[in-house]
Amino acid sequence: MKPYTRRLACLGATALGLALLAAEPLWAQTFPLKPVRVVLPFSAGSGPDAVMRHIGEKLNRNWGQSITVDNKPGANGWLAAGEVKRSAPDGYNLLLVDVATVSLQPHLYKQMPFDPVKDFEPVAPLYTANFFVVVGSNSPYKSFGDLVAAAKSAPDHVTYGTWGIGSVAHVGSAMVENATGAQMRHIPFKDIPQLYTAVATGDIDWAFGSAATVGALYRAKKVRLLAYAGPKRLSGFTDVPTVSETTGMGNFELKSWVALYGPRGMPKNVVEKINAGVISAQGEPDVKERFATVGFESWAATPAEIARNAQSDSERFAETVKRSKISVE
């Protein structure tokens, strides 16, 4: 290429870059210029709430703008989703979602007031949390394999509890039944503490639970953890085998994940800045320590990777919901 041709090419590339930058409004180039609100479908004091507030403190320090957490629980998370759906796609109103909102609910309800894919887009990951198989300390089952064998030999005799029909725990338990041929009796609870108290007392045989929800009972030796529904053993609980190890169910996994979503149409550079800020905050020592205490695992992912993860979970849930005829309507 001749020198003057190279110069023209460089000038053209520079002009194009400046044009693309100019296409973004000034507020997008300098985001954030004001406080950022995160709407949560979870109550204050819940696990997602605590994590978001901690991450928010890090973002506040790094961005020089406050991160306000607005708790709007109830109505299956639809109140919170509706608030953000109606807001401008400028990054100043974000929605905290979990796997149920994005990947499970669309298969349980014929109609929803929003479409997780068409109305929202993933912005930043927060954490993942796989579930344990939890039994009472006096349970006769010494492994999850023992429990499954008992369920197969006596259909509908073994009971499992969940925090509601159509919950991730309910669908996950149905996955176990479908994978093993076992038939168990579902006992739904409205109150999560009551659920695990029933497990501890032996009123129900088992339940899926996270380190955050059953940690206190586990430390008090009121429950035992038979297996971990993850691809490998969890740090801090390495004495607990995976479900695959104890049942031969292959790569069985059941987890929840939490991420920030925003109204579809957000500027790319705003999404990238929020994503980078959240992932950076996850890497700070005190955040890692807090995650380890409650069994959460840091999750570094691009928006595209979050979307692929949500789609993969959606496909798995759809198959189980259909096969097990799970319905909430």
Residue pairs with C-beta under 8 A, 6 or more apart in sequence:
1 9
21 29
24 267
24 269
25 267
27 33
27 90
28 90
28 91
28 267
28 269
28 270
29 269
31 91
31 267
31 269
31 270
31 273
32 63
32 65
32 91
32 92
33 65
34 65
34 92
35 65
35 66
35 67
35 68
35 92
36 59
36 63
36 65
36 66
36 67
36 68
36 91
36 92
36 93
36 94
37 67
37 68
37 70
37 92
37 93
37 94
38 52
38 56
38 67
38 68
38 69
38 70
38 94
38 95
38 96
38 260
39 70
39 72
39 80
39 83
39 84
39 93
39 94
39 95
39 96
40 48
40 49
40 52
40 69
40 70
40 71
40 72
40 73
40 80
40 96
41 72
41 73
41 74
41 76
41 77
41 78
41 79
41 80
41 81
41 95
41 96
41 97
41 101
42 48
42 49
42 71
42 73
42 96
43 49
43 71
43 73
44 71
47 129
47 210
47 212
47 294
47 296
48 96
48 98
48 126
48 258
49 69
49 71
50 290
51 126
51 127
51 258
51 290
51 291
51 296
52 69
52 96
52 126
53 69
54 286
54 287
54 290
55 67
55 126
55 278
55 281
55 282
55 287
56 66
56 67
56 68
56 69
57 67
58 277
58 280
58 281
58 284
58 287
59 65
59 67
59 277
59 278
59 281
60 66
60 67
62 277
62 280
62 281
63 277
70 80
70 83
72 79
72 80
72 83
73 79
73 80
76 101
76 105
76 109
77 97
77 100
77 101
77 105
78 112
78 113
78 114
80 95
80 96
81 95
81 97
81 101
81 113
81 114
81 120
82 113
82 114
83 93
83 95
84 93
84 94
84 95
84 120
84 261
84 262
84 263
85 113
85 114
85 119
85 120
85 263
87 93
87 263
88 263
89 262
89 263
89 264
89 265
89 266
90 266
90 267
90 270
91 123
91 262
91 266
91 267
91 270
91 271
91 273
91 274
93 262
93 263
94 123
94 260
94 261
94 262
94 274
95 120
95 260
95 261
95 262
96 126
96 258
96 259
96 260
96 261
97 116
97 120
97 258
97 259
97 260
97 261
98 256
98 257
98 258
99 168
99 255
99 256
99 257
99 310
99 313
100 167
100 168
100 256
101 116
102 116
102 120
102 261
102 310
102 313
102 314
103 116
103 310
103 311
103 313
103 314
103 317
104 166
104 168
104 171
104 313
104 314
104 317
104 321
105 112
105 116
105 166
106 112
106 115
106 116
106 314
107 314
107 317
107 318
107 321
107 322
108 166
108 321
108 326
108 327
108 328
108 329
109 328
109 329
110 329
114 120
116 261
116 310
118 264
119 263
119 264
120 261
120 262
120 263
120 264
121 261
121 262
121 263
121 264
121 265
121 266
121 271
121 303
121 307
122 259
122 260
122 261
122 303
122 306
122 307
122 310
123 259
123 260
123 261
123 262
123 266
123 271
123 274
123 275
123 303
124 259
124 260
124 274
124 275
124 277
124 278
124 279
124 303
125 257
125 258
125 259
125 260
125 278
125 279
125 299
125 300
125 301
125 306
126 257
126 258
126 259
126 260
126 278
126 282
126 299
127 257
127 258
127 282
127 291
127 296
127 297
127 298
127 299
128 255
128 256
128 257
128 258
128 296
128 297
128 299
129 210
129 211
129 212
129 255
129 256
129 257
129 294
129 295
129 296
129 297
130 210
130 228
130 229
130 230
130 234
130 253
130 254
130 255
130 295
130 297
131 169
131 172
131 208
131 209
131 210
131 228
131 229
131 254
131 255
131 256
132 208
132 209
132 210
132 211
132 214
132 225
132 226
132 227
132 228
132 229
132 237
132 240
133 144
133 147
133 206
133 208
133 225
133 226
133 227
133 228
133 229
133 243
134 196
134 199
134 206
134 207
134 208
134 209
134 214
134 218
134 223
134 224
134 225
134 226
135 141
135 147
135 199
135 205
135 206
135 223
135 224
135 226
136 199
136 200
136 201
136 202
136 222
136 223
136 224
137 200
137 221
137 222
137 223
137 224
138 202
139 202
139 205
139 206
139 224
140 146
141 147
141 150
141 205
141 206
141 226
142 226
143 226
143 227
143 241
143 246
144 226
144 227
144 243
144 246
144 247
145 246
145 247
145 248
147 158
147 205
147 206
147 226
148 176
148 180
148 182
148 247
150 157
150 158
151 157
151 158
151 177
151 180
151 182
151 183
151 184
152 180
152 181
152 182
152 183
155 182
155 183
156 183
156 184
156 185
157 185
158 182
158 184
158 185
158 205
158 206
159 184
159 185
159 186
159 187
159 204
159 205
159 206
160 173
160 184
160 185
160 186
160 187
160 204
160 205
160 206
160 207
160 208
161 186
161 187
161 188
161 189
161 195
161 198
161 199
161 204
161 206
161 207
162 169
162 170
162 173
162 186
162 187
162 188
162 189
162 195
162 207
162 208
163 169
163 188
163 189
163 190
163 192
163 195
164 170
164 188
164 189
164 190
165 186
165 188
165 326
165 328
166 326
166 327
166 328
167 188
168 208
168 254
168 256
169 207
169 208
169 254
170 186
170 188
170 326
171 317
171 320
171 321
171 324
171 326
172 208
172 229
172 254
173 184
173 186
173 208
174 320
174 323
174 324
174 326
175 252
175 254
175 316
175 320
176 182
176 243
176 249
176 252
177 183
177 184
177 324
178 320
178 323
178 324
179 249
179 250
179 252
180 247
180 249
184 205
187 198
187 204
189 195
189 198
192 213
195 204
195 207
196 207
196 209
196 213
196 214
196 217
196 223
198 204
199 205
199 206
199 207
199 209
199 214
199 223
200 217
200 222
200 223
206 226
208 229
208 254
210 256
210 294
210 295
211 218
211 234
211 236
211 237
211 294
211 295
211 296
212 294
212 295
212 296
214 223
214 225
215 294
215 295
217 223
218 224
218 225
225 237
225 240
226 240
226 246
227 240
227 241
227 242
227 243
227 245
227 246
227 247
228 234
228 237
228 240
228 241
228 242
228 243
229 242
229 243
229 252
229 253
229 254
229 255
230 242
230 253
230 255
231 242
231 251
231 253
232 242
233 240
233 241
233 242
234 240
234 295
234 297
235 292
236 292
236 295
237 295
242 252
243 249
243 252
243 253
244 250
244 251
244 252
257 299
257 309
259 299
259 306
260 274
260 278
262 271
271 303
275 302
275 303
279 300
281 287
282 288
282 291
282 298
282 299
282 300
283 298
287 298
288 298
290 296
291 297
291 298
301 309
320 326
